[in-house]
Amino acid sequence: MNFLRRRKNSSEDEDDDEFLNVTAAKNTRTKSRKPPNTAFRQQRLKAWQPILTPKLVIPLLLLVAIIFAPLGTVITQTQYNVEIIQIDYSKCESLANTEDYRSVPKSKVYYHFKGKSTDPNVKWKLINSTSHRGDEGLRCLLQFDLPKDIKPPLYLYYRLTNFYQNHRKYVQSVDLPQLKGEAVSPESLTTNCKPLRSITDDQGNEKAIYPCGLIANSMFNDTFENPVLLNPKLSDNNETYTFSQSDISWSSDKTKYKKTTYNVDDIVPPPNWAKQFPNGYTTDNLPDLNNWEHFQNWMRTAGLPNFYKLYGKNTTSTLSSGTYLMNINLNYPVSVFGGTKSVVITTSSIFGGRNVSLGIIFIIVAVVSLVMLIGFFLQHLIRPRRVGDHNFLQGSAFTAVRDQL
């Protein structure tokens, strides 16, 4: 009986040992860091590696030169013919005279007219008067000459420099449901809008800022009046060239903004909008973001610190030659961030505005390819190299093996 009991205990011990071994084996397999035996994980996928022989490289360089040279020439010529006049009026408050017109420094004027190199003779003057909206403030009067007629379409831009709209916190400082028309309560607004999320009035009531965030608060608010031709050829009266302010934003942007459902008593404008809305919002002056295309263009943040924003356009009328007067209401400070602001009147091309850099880069690539082609071709003619010749290999290890063989 004792013998049988010992045999039973021995069998149980063996079963326990086997169970522990199996468990240890499973744990070992689980902890293994060996990748699966597949073609992808073991890097056995089929691959193709071209051998760069002279017969392959020379035609390839020739093809690059043939494609890039005419394409670069066309791009350069097209963008060079874009006509533009750009005036930096940042220093109008400090450099312009309040009594008469003074010439604008040459460094603040950039222009190009096709077939003409005449200086537009830009002058400015500073006055303090009431704008067309009824608010009082400084106005910069710009007077410039156009040496020739400019055919449509024409575009009116403003340009800012050293303004970083691509800052991460700046880009995120917006509440999308609020822009879509939802009446979002102050406590439900995104925290990205802080510190321009809500304001507590004198009675202790918390009101939401509409629209909240840094982007809306820093919106460009200088206003441009249409340029007036002072010496028209066909009439005795001054003629105004009208830039339309509708249909200037992207159609995809218009779908992002809806008319708000807020009650005007529950919201306040951003702090920097105080001049435009001195008494806050009312039923008559509540901004309609769905139709406010200047706001939509501003909310599409730029990727670079120097950028243009479309302010108006004219696709039908010719801008006649002559002397023009343009009034700008000065509201937007740029000295606080060390930048500049400019007004731009320009035509366009299928490649965009006047920027010949892209075409020049294409031409440079074509020239470099052509030079390398000639060099490789002469090398192949004068000192050809047999492909796969081991005599061109260098290294002590290879030399030792070769000598042993």
Secondary structure per residue as TSV (DSSP state, phi and psi in degrees):
chain	resnum	aa	ss	phi	psi
A	1	M	-	360.0	-42.9
A	2	N	H	-63.3	-36.9
A	3	F	H	-63.4	-43.3
A	4	L	H	-65.2	-39.4
A	5	R	H	-63.8	-40.0
A	6	R	H	-65.6	-37.7
A	7	R	H	-64.3	-41.4
A	8	K	H	-64.0	-42.2
A	9	N	H	-64.9	-37.5
A	10	S	H	-65.2	-40.2
A	11	S	H	-65.4	-40.9
A	12	E	H	-64.0	-37.9
A	13	D	H	-65.2	-40.4
A	14	E	H	-64.7	-40.9
A	15	D	H	-63.3	-40.9
A	16	D	H	-63.0	-41.7
A	17	D	H	-63.8	-41.3
A	18	E	H	-64.9	-40.2
A	19	F	H	-62.7	-41.8
A	20	L	H	-65.8	-38.6
A	21	N	H	-64.8	-43.0
A	22	V	H	-63.7	-42.5
A	23	T	H	-63.7	-41.3
A	24	A	H	-64.8	-38.3
A	25	A	H	-64.6	-41.6
A	26	K	H	-63.2	-42.2
A	27	N	H	-63.3	-37.5
A	28	T	H	-65.0	-42.0
A	29	R	H	-67.0	-35.7
A	30	T	H	-67.3	-37.5
A	31	K	T	-85.2	-1.5
A	32	S	-	-66.9	137.3
A	33	R	-	-103.5	13.2
A	34	K	-	-74.0	126.9
A	35	P	-	-65.5	154.3
A	36	P	-	-60.6	153.0
A	37	N	S	-84.8	71.6
A	38	T	-	-121.0	161.7
A	39	A	T	-64.1	-36.1
A	40	F	T	-73.7	-47.4
A	41	R	T	-72.3	-27.3
A	42	Q	T	-98.0	8.4
A	43	Q	T	58.6	50.2
A	44	R	-	-114.8	16.5
A	45	L	-	-68.1	151.7
A	46	K	-	-68.8	141.4
A	47	A	-	-139.6	158.0
A	48	W	-	-128.7	124.8
A	49	Q	-	-121.6	111.6
A	50	P	-	-71.0	145.8
A	51	I	-	-99.0	116.2
A	52	L	-	-80.0	90.3
A	53	T	-	-95.7	161.2
A	54	P	H	-56.8	-35.0
A	55	K	H	-69.5	-20.0
A	56	L	H	-94.2	-41.3
A	57	V	H	-71.6	-43.5
A	58	I	H	-62.9	-48.9
A	59	P	H	-63.1	-33.6
A	60	L	H	-65.5	-44.0
A	61	L	H	-64.2	-37.5
A	62	L	H	-64.2	-40.5
A	63	L	H	-64.5	-41.9
A	64	V	H	-61.6	-44.1
A	65	A	H	-64.3	-40.3
A	66	I	H	-66.2	-36.3
A	67	I	H	-79.2	-46.8
A	68	F	H	-76.0	-33.4
A	69	A	H	-63.5	-55.8
A	70	P	H	-67.2	-34.7
A	71	L	H	-64.8	-43.3
A	72	G	H	-64.0	-37.3
A	73	T	H	-64.7	-43.2
A	74	V	H	-64.8	-44.6
A	75	I	H	-63.1	-45.4
A	76	T	H	-61.8	-45.5
A	77	Q	H	-64.9	-40.9
A	78	T	H	-65.5	-46.4
A	79	Q	H	-75.7	-26.0
A	80	Y	H	-67.2	-31.0
A	81	N	T	-79.6	-3.8
A	82	V	-	-67.7	129.3
A	83	E	-	-96.5	139.7
A	84	I	E	-154.5	146.7
A	85	I	E	-135.7	123.7
A	86	Q	E	-127.0	126.3
A	87	I	E	-123.9	120.6
A	88	D	E	-85.6	110.8
A	89	Y	-	-107.9	21.6
A	90	S	T	-60.3	-35.7
A	91	K	T	-98.2	19.0
A	92	C	H	-62.0	-36.8
A	93	E	H	-66.7	-30.8
A	94	S	H	-100.3	-27.6
A	95	L	H	-103.1	-26.3
A	96	A	S	-77.4	152.3
A	97	N	B	-93.8	150.0
A	98	T	S	-91.9	-7.1
A	99	E	S	-98.4	-46.0
A	100	D	S	-145.5	174.7
A	101	Y	-	-77.3	139.4
A	102	R	E	-123.8	151.8
A	103	S	E	-69.5	137.7
A	104	V	-	-78.5	135.8
A	105	P	-	-53.4	142.0
A	106	K	G	-59.4	-30.6
A	107	S	G	-67.9	-15.5
A	108	K	G	-101.9	8.6
A	109	V	E	-126.3	129.4
A	110	Y	E	-127.9	130.9
A	111	Y	E	-151.0	157.2
A	112	H	E	-158.0	124.2
A	113	F	B	-123.4	130.3
A	114	K	T	-63.0	120.8
A	115	G	T	80.6	-1.7
A	116	K	B	-131.8	140.1
A	117	S	-	-122.3	21.9
A	118	T	-	-72.0	136.0
A	119	D	-	-66.9	129.4
A	120	P	-	-69.9	-6.4
A	121	N	-	54.0	59.3
A	122	V	-	-77.6	133.3
A	123	K	E	-129.8	157.0
A	124	W	E	-140.2	162.0
A	125	K	E	-151.1	143.1
A	126	L	E	-109.6	129.6
A	127	I	E	-133.8	162.3
A	128	N	E	-120.6	106.3
A	129	S	E	-151.4	-178.2
A	130	T	E	-91.6	132.3
A	131	S	-	-82.0	179.4
A	132	H	T	-67.7	-17.9
A	133	R	T	-87.9	-8.2
A	134	G	S	99.7	-6.3
A	135	D	-	-91.3	148.9
A	136	E	E	-97.2	148.1
A	137	G	E	170.4	-176.3
A	138	L	E	-78.4	143.1
A	139	R	E	-132.4	137.4
A	140	C	E	-103.9	121.7
A	141	L	E	-98.6	117.2
A	142	L	E	-105.4	130.7
A	143	Q	E	-122.6	127.1
A	144	F	E	-146.2	158.0
A	145	D	E	-108.2	139.1
A	146	L	E	-108.5	121.0
A	147	P	S	-76.8	-12.8
A	148	K	S	-152.5	164.3
A	149	D	-	-71.7	140.7
A	150	I	B	-116.3	123.2
A	151	K	-	-82.2	151.7
A	152	P	S	-73.8	165.4
A	153	P	-	-80.3	146.0
A	154	L	E	-120.4	149.0
A	155	Y	E	-130.3	140.2
A	156	L	E	-108.4	119.4
A	157	Y	E	-119.6	160.3
A	158	Y	E	-117.2	146.7
A	159	R	E	-123.6	130.4
A	160	L	E	-117.4	144.2
A	161	T	-	-121.9	151.8
A	162	N	S	62.1	27.9
A	163	F	-	-111.9	111.6
A	164	Y	-	-92.8	87.8
A	165	Q	T	-77.2	-7.9
A	166	N	T	-92.5	9.2
A	167	H	-	-65.5	137.0
A	168	R	H	-57.9	-49.1
A	169	K	H	-67.3	-31.5
A	170	Y	H	-68.5	-44.9
A	171	V	H	-63.6	-36.7
A	172	Q	H	-81.8	-8.4
A	173	S	-	-81.9	72.1
A	174	V	-	-160.7	150.4
A	175	D	-	-115.4	108.1
A	176	L	H	-65.8	-43.7
A	177	P	H	-58.7	-35.6
A	178	Q	H	-64.3	-40.1
A	179	L	H	-68.8	-25.8
A	180	K	T	-81.9	5.2
A	181	G	T	102.6	-3.7
A	182	E	-	-74.1	140.7
A	183	A	-	-85.8	80.7
A	184	V	-	-80.2	129.8
A	185	S	-	-69.4	157.8
A	186	P	G	-57.0	-39.4
A	187	E	G	-75.9	-16.4
A	188	S	G	-94.8	-8.7
A	189	L	S	-64.9	148.0
A	190	T	-	-60.1	144.7
A	191	T	G	-69.2	-14.1
A	192	N	G	-65.3	-20.1
A	193	C	G	-77.1	-14.0
A	194	K	T	-60.7	142.4
A	195	P	T	-88.6	8.7
A	196	L	S	-105.1	59.3
A	197	R	S	-104.7	-45.6
A	198	S	E	-155.0	165.3
A	199	I	E	-135.6	138.4
A	200	T	E	-97.7	122.7
A	201	D	-	-79.6	-175.4
A	202	D	T	-65.9	-25.2
A	203	Q	T	-87.1	1.8
A	204	G	S	85.5	11.1
A	205	N	-	-88.7	131.2
A	206	E	E	-87.4	123.7
A	207	K	E	-119.1	141.1
A	208	A	E	-75.3	141.4
A	209	I	E	-81.3	127.9
A	210	Y	S	-125.8	118.8
A	211	P	S	-79.7	146.6
A	212	C	-	-85.4	165.4
A	213	G	S	103.9	168.3
A	214	L	H	-73.2	-34.1
A	215	I	H	-63.7	-51.1
A	216	A	H	-64.4	-39.3
A	217	N	H	-64.8	-31.7
A	218	S	T	-95.3	18.2
A	219	M	-	-59.9	139.2
A	220	F	-	-65.6	126.0
A	221	N	-	-126.8	14.5
A	222	D	-	-67.1	142.6
A	223	T	E	-116.8	137.3
A	224	F	E	-107.3	128.4
A	225	E	-	-92.8	152.4
A	226	N	-	-61.7	139.0
A	227	P	-	-66.0	142.9
A	228	V	E	-114.4	126.8
A	229	L	E	-78.4	118.0
A	230	L	S	-84.1	-22.4
A	231	N	S	-131.8	67.5
A	232	P	-	-65.4	151.5
A	233	K	S	-85.3	-28.7
A	234	L	S	-101.9	-5.1
A	235	S	-	-150.9	168.0
A	236	D	S	-89.8	-13.2
A	237	N	S	-96.3	154.0
A	238	N	-	-67.2	143.5
A	239	E	E	-111.6	137.3
A	240	T	E	-103.3	128.6
A	241	Y	-	-93.5	117.9
A	242	T	-	-94.6	126.2
A	243	F	-	-101.6	118.2
A	244	S	B	-72.6	139.1
A	245	Q	-	-104.9	16.7
A	246	S	S	-110.6	155.2
A	247	D	S	58.9	43.0
A	248	I	-	-113.0	-3.8
A	249	S	S	-108.9	166.0
A	250	W	-	-69.3	142.8
A	251	S	H	-62.9	-31.8
A	252	S	H	-68.6	-28.8
A	253	D	H	-72.2	-33.1
A	254	K	H	-64.5	-28.8
A	255	T	T	-75.0	-13.4
A	256	K	T	-84.5	-13.2
A	257	Y	-	-122.6	133.2
A	258	K	-	-129.6	162.3
A	259	K	-	-66.8	133.9
A	260	T	-	-73.1	152.0
A	261	T	-	-103.4	10.4
A	262	Y	-	-64.6	150.5
A	263	N	-	-83.9	134.8
A	264	V	G	-60.7	-22.4
A	265	D	G	-78.2	-10.7
A	266	D	G	-101.6	-0.9
A	267	I	E	-134.5	159.4
A	268	V	E	-135.5	154.1
A	269	P	-	-74.7	160.5
A	270	P	-	-58.6	153.6
A	271	P	G	-55.5	-39.9
A	272	N	G	-76.2	-1.9
A	273	W	G	-96.4	12.1
A	274	A	T	-63.1	-32.3
A	275	K	T	-71.1	-35.2
A	276	Q	T	-78.6	-32.5
A	277	F	S	-126.5	72.1
A	278	P	T	-64.7	-28.2
A	279	N	T	-107.9	20.6
A	280	G	-	79.4	-167.8
A	281	Y	-	-85.7	144.4
A	282	T	-	-130.6	174.1
A	283	T	T	-62.6	-29.7
A	284	D	T	-85.0	-26.6
A	285	N	T	-116.4	20.8
A	286	L	-	-70.4	123.4
A	287	P	-	-66.3	137.3
A	288	D	-	-100.9	97.8
A	289	L	T	-65.7	-22.0
A	290	N	T	-67.9	-27.0
A	291	N	T	-114.8	-1.0
A	292	W	-	-90.0	89.5
A	293	E	H	-76.7	-26.3
A	294	H	H	-62.6	-40.4
A	295	F	H	-65.5	-41.5
A	296	Q	H	-63.2	-39.9
A	297	N	H	-66.3	-37.2
A	298	W	H	-69.0	-37.5
A	299	M	H	-70.4	-19.2
A	300	R	S	-80.3	95.0
A	301	T	-	-67.2	144.9
A	302	A	-	-85.9	150.2
A	303	G	S	-86.0	-16.7
A	304	L	S	-120.1	157.7
A	305	P	S	-71.5	-21.0
A	306	N	S	-109.3	120.4
A	307	F	E	-150.0	162.4
A	308	Y	E	-111.3	147.3
A	309	K	E	-130.1	131.9
A	310	L	E	-72.4	130.9
A	311	Y	E	-111.1	-30.6
A	312	G	E	-170.4	167.1
A	313	K	E	-153.3	157.0
A	314	N	E	-138.8	115.4
A	315	T	S	-106.0	6.9
A	316	T	S	-125.4	-35.0
A	317	S	-	-100.9	145.5
A	318	T	-	-83.9	135.9
A	319	L	B	-86.1	105.4
A	320	S	-	-71.9	154.6
A	321	S	S	-68.7	153.4
A	322	G	E	142.6	-168.6
A	323	T	E	-99.6	128.7
A	324	Y	E	-117.0	150.8
A	325	L	E	-122.2	129.9
A	326	M	E	-131.8	129.1
A	327	N	E	-100.7	134.9
A	328	I	E	-126.6	124.3
A	329	N	E	-84.8	120.2
A	330	L	-	-88.4	108.6
A	331	N	-	-128.1	-21.7
A	332	Y	-	-101.7	115.2
A	333	P	-	-82.0	135.8
A	334	V	-	-117.5	-11.5
A	335	S	G	-69.1	-23.5
A	336	V	G	-66.3	-27.2
A	337	F	G	-116.3	14.9
A	338	G	T	65.9	32.0
A	339	G	-	-110.3	-171.9
A	340	T	-	-134.4	161.8
A	341	K	E	-133.4	140.4
A	342	S	E	-138.9	153.4
A	343	V	E	-106.3	137.0
A	344	V	E	-130.8	128.8
A	345	I	E	-117.5	123.0
A	346	T	E	-151.7	158.6
A	347	T	-	-92.2	-171.9
A	348	S	-	-144.4	175.1
A	349	S	B	-141.0	178.3
A	350	I	T	-68.0	-16.1
A	351	F	T	-101.4	6.5
A	352	G	B	104.3	-150.6
A	353	G	S	-77.3	-171.3
A	354	R	S	-80.8	99.8
A	355	N	-	-151.6	100.5
A	356	V	T	-84.5	4.4
A	357	S	H	-62.3	-41.6
A	358	L	H	-62.5	-45.7
A	359	G	H	-63.4	-39.6
A	360	I	H	-65.0	-38.3
A	361	I	H	-63.1	-41.6
A	362	F	H	-61.2	-43.2
A	363	I	H	-65.8	-40.0
A	364	I	H	-62.4	-42.2
A	365	V	H	-61.8	-41.1
A	366	A	H	-63.9	-42.5
A	367	V	H	-66.0	-44.5
A	368	V	H	-61.7	-42.1
A	369	S	H	-62.9	-40.0
A	370	L	H	-67.0	-41.5
A	371	V	H	-64.0	-44.4
A	372	M	H	-65.0	-36.5
A	373	L	H	-60.0	-47.5
A	374	I	H	-63.2	-41.8
A	375	G	H	-63.4	-45.1
A	376	F	H	-66.0	-37.7
A	377	F	H	-66.0	-43.7
A	378	L	H	-66.5	-39.7
A	379	Q	H	-61.2	-40.7
A	380	H	H	-69.5	-32.6
A	381	L	H	-77.8	-43.2
A	382	I	H	-80.5	-49.7
A	383	R	S	-129.4	75.2
A	384	P	-	-67.0	152.1
A	385	R	-	-122.2	128.6
A	386	R	-	-74.5	126.7
A	387	V	T	-66.6	130.4
A	388	G	T	86.4	13.4
A	389	D	-	-76.9	117.6
A	390	H	G	-72.2	-13.3
A	391	N	G	-65.5	-18.8
A	392	F	G	-86.0	-8.9
A	393	L	-	-79.0	141.5
A	394	Q	-	-127.9	150.0
A	395	G	-	145.7	138.4
A	396	S	H	-64.8	-36.8
A	397	A	H	-66.2	-46.0
A	398	F	H	-66.1	-40.1
A	399	T	H	-62.9	-41.1
A	400	A	H	-63.9	-44.1
A	401	V	H	-64.2	-41.8
A	402	R	H	-64.1	-40.5
A	403	D	H	-65.7	-35.8
A	404	Q	H	-67.4	-35.8
A	405	L	-	-72.9	360.0
